[in-house]
Each structure stands twice: as C-alpha cells, then as structure tokens.
Amino acid sequence: LAKTTQPISMDSYEGQEVNITCSHNNIATNDYITWYQQFPSQGPRFIIQGYKTKVTNEVASLFIPADRKSSTLSLPRVSLSDTAVYYCLVGPGGSSNTGKLIFGQGTTLQVKP
Amino acid sequence: SQTIHQWPATLVQPVGSPLSLECTVEGTSNPNLYWYRQAAGRGLQLLFYSVGIGQISSEVPQNLSASRPQDRQFILSSKKLLLSDSGFYLCAWSVSREQYFGPGTRLTVT
C-alpha cells in the first residue's frame, strides 16, 4: 500500500478556502485516493474519493494532477465545525480486494473565528 | 440504509482481565470488516480485517484476537489485557472502496 505524507497541522479562519495537500509518490496504477474526516471521539467519516483529475461533491473538491503523485483536498469557506483531523489514504479499488486502508497521522485543521 | 453498531461505548478493565468487543453491521451482505485502534492523539492502526465468515487477517502482533462467527458480526477479544491495550477501538465495514466506521469503544485498562 502506498505511503502518504501530509502536513501535521494547519490553521485557517472562518470563511476561507482550505487546501490540504497529500504526497503519495509510489501510488500504484489501480490505487484510488480517499480522504476522511475525524472529529474527537468519533470514527472517521468518508469525505471524497478520486482516481484522477478533479472530483467535486457537496462537501469538498479533490484535485489530482496527471502524475497522481499528490492530491489536494479543497474545503470551500470553512466554518468552526470543520475543525477536525483529515486523513489522506491511498489504496486499491474494486470490490474483490480486501479494502485495507493504512491511516497516517493525518492533518489537524484548526479553524479560528 | 446501512448501520454499524459497536458496544460497549466505554469500558474500564483491570490489567489481566479478558476483553470482548462486538461489532454488528445491518443493511448489507458479505461486507469486509475491520478493527482499528487509535491511541490518544495518534492515527488509526489497523488490527484485523476479514473478507468473510471465519476469515481473519492480523496486521500487527499483539495479545488481541478477532473472530467473525456470522457474516455481519465481528468480535475483538483478549484473554489478558495489558496497559498498552488502552485506546479507542473502531470497527468499520466496506463493500467497495469506501469504509464506514462505527461509533467506537473507549477502552481504559487500569
């Protein structure tokens, strides 16, 4: 499974756009990139997943360059409730695999008023 | 819709006592199931995963074990708890590329 590297922490203010970048230099051809959000004393929650280019949902956008060696999670107009730990994970897709995910330390995002 | 249950929510156990944490999933069939542990202020560590009944894979050597007696039931056990077993235990399931986590069990070993 590909190893990921992301900043340990980030600070932002309410209403700003936040971009969290993750490096995954040894990503495999069949790997997908997935981001999770975790609040204290709760399990992680799926945010977004992508394979290449750009993916957008009601919560965030995910930008993946052509070489797929990095990805950027973009949170538009953050609020205080977006303060959480954000994990970037890389793993194989498909329903026939084990679906194993290796979580790193994540990025602790602190949103200030 | 799919739902995942874990119990108990919190648990305080003395060193050397046994442990049994249960996880059940509703609304899906033949899911992959996972047990994770999260120490205070740390990331999640994958402990076990299962792709079917009776099929358990261990990710790290430890004094914990897991069993899957039914399709949607996953149990984490220990015969004798250690202080280092304290942490937040999370069960998760997946049927494709996304994992869905339960509410977790906060275990304190004293």
Interface residues (C-beta under 8 A of the other chain):
Chain A: Y32 T34 Y36 S41 Q42 G43 P44 R45 F46 Q49 Y87 G91 G93 G94 S95 T98 G99 K100 L101 I102 F103 G104 Q105 G106
Chain B: N32 Y34 Y36 R42 G43 L44 Q45 L46 Y49 V51 S57 E59 F88 L90 A92 S94 V95 S96 R97 E98 Q99 Y100 F101 G102 P103 G104 R106
